[in-house]
Amino acid sequence: MRQLQKNWWKILPFFLFFLGWTGVILFIILLVIYGISRFVPIDPKRGKFLTWLILIDCITIVIFFSKFFIHKIPLDASSWFDIVSNLLEGVCVIGIWKWKKIAVVGFIVVTTSEFILAGVQGYDSSQPWFVNFSGILFLVVWLGLWILAFKRNWSRFT
């Protein structure tokens, strides 16, 4: 983590290239979350890494649901799937917080299905390959981080 604190600027071109200005905003949000997570009381058994991932996922779920209430988005079939999958993801995160193995499996299945459905949907883009590539890359990195956190703590899950 200290190496990330010293070399954070090296990651910025990656975010900018693959995600554009949204990536820069995401990078700034991650830096703010990292700053906040240093003050969150951490269970020594859980560790900072898993706590940080749970915090990020909870914030993204809150942002997702606030989008529906603030903007009053009309609900269609894909919106209902997003709502149900985010509710299931929230339940799985609570289960992960309580050290349940079934929550880990459920989280991986729900997250993978969200990305598969997002990849199947059509995009109005001049570079659809880039949208699919960046989505797959994000899935691999995101699930890779979670699996690394689960692997470190797997013996504690019941």
N, C-alpha and C positions, 0 to 999 in steps of 0.2 A: 504494500500500500504506500510505503514511503517513496518507492520508485515512481509510482503513479503521481504522487504529489510533486515530485521534481520534474517529471517528463510529461505532464498532462497536455502540453501544447503539441506533442507529437501525434496525439490521437485526433486532434481537430481536423486535419486534412482528410482523414478517413471519413469522418462524419460528413464533412462538407462535400466530398466527392460522391459518396454513395447515397446521401439523403438530402443534399442541397441545403437550403437555409433552414428547413425543418430539422435537419441534423444538427445544425449549430444551436438552434433553440433547445433541442433534446440534450445536447451536450451541456448547455448552461443549466438546464433543469437537473441533470444528473450531478453537476457540481454542487448545486444548492442542496439537493437531497443528501449528498455525501457530507456536506457541512452540518446538516441537521442530524444525520444519523450518528455523528460523533457524540451528540449529547443525549441520545436515546439510551436509557438503561438497558444494558445487554446482559442476558443470561450467559454466564461463562460456558455452559454446556452447548448453547446454540451457536455462539460465536458471532462476530461482526458480519461476516459474509452472508450467512443465511438470514440474519436479522435485516440486513440491508436489502436483500432481494425481496423479502416479505414486505418491507416498507414500500419499495418501488411498486410492487404489484398491487398493494392496497391503494396507493395513490392513483395508479392508472385505472383501477376499477371505479374509484370515486369520480375521477374525471369523466369516464365513460358514462356513468349514470347521470352526472350533472348535465351532460350534453343533451340528454333526452328531456330533462325537466326545464332547462333554461331555454332551449331552442324549440321545444315542442315539435320534435321530428315525427312525421307520420310513420306509423308502424306498418311494415310489410313483412313478408316471410323471412327475409334475411335479417331484418331488425329484431324479429322475435328470436331467431337463432342466436344473435349477438347477445340479447338480454339473458336468455337461458344459459348460454355458455359462460357469460361473465358472472352470473349468480352461482353456477357450479364452480367456477374458478375461485370465487370468494369463499365458498364452503370448503374447498380443498385447501386454501391458504389457512383458514382457521384450523383445519385438521392437521396441517403441517406444523402450525404453531403448537398444537397439542401432541405432536410426535406420533402421528398415525401413518402407517405404511400405505394403507389404502388411499389416503389423501395424496400421497406422492404419486402413486400410479394414476389416480384420477386426474391430478393436475397435468401430468404429461400427456394423457389422452385428450383432455379438453383443450390444452394449448395447441397440440398438433392438429386437432380437428378444426380449430379456429383458423389456423394458417392454411390448411388445405382448402377450406371453404373460401377464404379470401383469395387464394390463388386460382380457384375455379371461376370466380366472378370476373366478368369482363371489365376492362379498364379502358377509358377513353384517353389513350396516351399515344404519343408519336413513337415511343419506345417501349412496347409492352414487354419485351424480353428483359429490360432493365427493371421494370416493376416486379416481375416474377423473380429475377435473380436477387434483387435486394430483399424481397420478402423471404426467400429461402435462406439467404445469408443471415438475416435477422433471426429466423427461427433456429438455425443451427447455433448461432452465438448465444441466444437467449436460453434455449434448452440446455446448451452446453454448460452455461453458468449454473443453472439450477441443478443439473446432474452432478456437477463438481461439488456443489454445496451438500447435496444429498449423500454423495459418496463419502464425504468427510464425516458425516453424522449418522450414517445408516444404522450403526449398532444401537443408537439411542431410540430409533423408531420402533414402535410396538405394533 
